[in-house]
């Protein structure tokens, strides 16, 4: 037994379909009477139970309109009149609407199977604050249950996607989010969420402080002369760190001779020309927070005394050496050039101690900071010591005027022997080093290019011949002035070796075969030879050879069995062998199968043509072998094989295959569904009021949507109206029919309609089988009225006097089959009157007489009551029932309602209120209730 089993009560239910007639009584479902709704958790056992009116009655079970099939996950049981559908371990997809169809009656079950909750087992806290360093590795970890639960990760409310910078992992119940190289911008709120729970990680990332890596020690004070360039440099631990430079506490701005540079982790401050104003303390600071790392440089710009202390001294920038030797050729121009630190400084030129003037062959030129001394047509007497004198600096030039030395070759060329494809380099020495050299090959002047390269390095001269070939051999000559030197180049042929050797080949008779080798270099035509069985290849039109650079190929077209054997390829230095194996021709399809698509109920033909005749093969559909029959015809004619299928249904679609030896061909058969039609439409029905009416139609297939209409309006399901789909049957069931259900009904499937048909609802004839009996009871007692009618399903109405009775309070109404019962409790005198029962047109009358009890006083007023003058006095009594008459008297005189006296009544409680009590109101007050009375003495105190 399953824990979710439904037990059926020992009660019966009548159902009359009006239009069904048989010798046996119709099969009815005793339990359940109404639709049953069941909610279960995944993997629980669920059982649906129906109890029938006959033990031998067959039933059919449906789920969502399709008939169910018994399996391990769905068990059907029968025990006497009880029919059970059991889901031993229900899954969420097993939920739906189940129908137990007994032919004449149906029972409905709605089953919902919920998945187990997906929980986060660890961490137990639902919000965590985590601190990490940046850059660094961050890993967020959750453990879920069950282990297959799916999670989603979010960052700042947006779902994340896996990448190289954000990795998502799942191993068993563990779910992880990893940031291998987290940066400060990766901080935020991360959420791991299952279907039922979520955990929040508040991740903060703090950057590691920036450090100065270089210089490792504090820089020494730097002292420079005015006009000299200055470079202050440091290296940080993070390339992206920002720095700020300051000079004596003030920020440094780029421009006006200052330049700030950043290259990777290096930060540089450049002073193009130092001035005295640049003297001071330079600080490079990382960040703006107090206490941020910083590095300081001390710079001192030395000032040379001058006439104008505000101007920097004029210094010689180039040449850098204090003394420079210069050689000039006789007859040529001698030119000496000096660059100053700034323009405008006075400069004097001296030769051997004598000052030079701008006259004759001597020309003194000035262009900004550039000073030039030029001597036209230099002579031997112009040799000597020249001095350029600036105010704070000077340079000396030692000049010699002499003829250039004769050009000659100092070393001879050396003969070379290289392998084919290598480079050859000839080298010689020349004097003087700047002399020109002419190269020749086999007597022709060399023109430099990609294959011939010339180079000069001091007195050395080289000629390089790239990728030497056999034809490059010959004489190489170098000529300088009137001297020459020659040497011979020898090129040796490179061995022709096979880099990629022949491979064994297996081919089928009639195929084309290609044998291929690759050599280490491009050989000349005929450098390799092909052989078969150690002999040169015979002359055959089926054989052809080709060369493509390093690749050599042998083609054999349409191989035959006689071509089988050992083939070789050889050069002067190497050879390679391989075996060609030829197998007999294989069976193949010359014209393969083709896909076929037909309409439901149509025919399909599959045909293929093989390369050989007399082949016996097998046809199959979905892997099941096909046998000839009324709807399956198999034909074989020469190379052609044909399969004809007729009367096809939707289930016949699938893979059609033909197999013969090692050959298998396949194609797809697609059966298109024909439009659904209504095979059998609904019929006119006539039912009695309160009974169930069922319209039924049958469609051409089970899976189709149908629409039901009443008087032209579409119908929707309701507690009284049920739309069912049982295989190809479609049912419209109306329960507890009334006159408003009468009308015309029709059904439609797409554009196909059936109907209209008419539903007639007969008025149910009801008669009273046992009349009401009059009842006489005392006040406070109860009274019961019973009436029996001819129809059990007829509702009744009760009336007392002119008002309708409703259940509640002192009124109870119930129905037991045909018997209707009215119970009145705690009767009052005013309840007396005529009791009427109505059931349709039938009614029954009876009288209710209520004997009133004598009115008595239950609670009396106090014997004596004292009040203050000017106040209010209240006298109160309680009688045995409500509605009784009470009289109040003062000193034997009956009191009347007015401003002075107020009589109140609240149910059985009666009160006398005396307003503005005065001394004259003192006396004896009497309350009379029927034959009972009570006296109270009222005393008034004060004026």
Secondary structure by P-SEA (a helix, b strand, c coil): ccccbbbbccbbbbbbccccccccccccccccccbbbbbbcccbbbbbbbbcccccbbbbbbcccbbbbbcccbbbbbcccbbbbbccccccccccbbbbccccbbbbbbbbbbccccccccccccbbbbbbcccbbbbbbbbbccccbbbbbbcccbbbbbcccbbbbbccccccccccccccccccbbbbbccccbbbbbbbbbccccccccccccccbbbbcccbbbbbbbbcccccbbbbbbcccccccccccbbbbbcccbbbbbbcccccccbbbbbbbccccccccbbbbbbbbbbcccccccccbbbbccccccbbbbbbcccbbbbbbbbccccbbbbbbbcccccccccccbbbbbcccbbbbbbcccccccccbbbbbccccbbbbbbbbccccbbbbcbbbbbbbbcccbbbbbbbccccccbbbbbbcccbbbbbcccbbbbbcccbbbbbbccccccccbbbbbbccccccbbbbbbbbccccccccbbbbbbcccbbbbbbccccccccccccccccccccccccccbbbbbcccbbbbbbccccccccccccccccccbbbbbbbbccbbbbbcccbbbbbbcccbbbbbbbbccccccccccccccccccccccbbbbbcccbbbbbbcccccccccccccccccbbbbbbbbbbbccccccbbbbbbbbcccbbbbbbbbcccccbbbbbbcccbbbbbcccbbbbbcccbbbbbbccccccccccccccccccccccbbbbbccbbbbbcbbbbbbbbcccbbbbbbbbcccccbbbbbbcccccccccccbbbbbcccbbbbbbcccccccccbbbbbccccbbbbbbbbbbcccccccccccbbbbcccbbbbbbbbccccbbbbbbbcccbbbbbcccbbbbbcccbbbbbbcccccccbbbbbbbccccbbbbbbbbccc
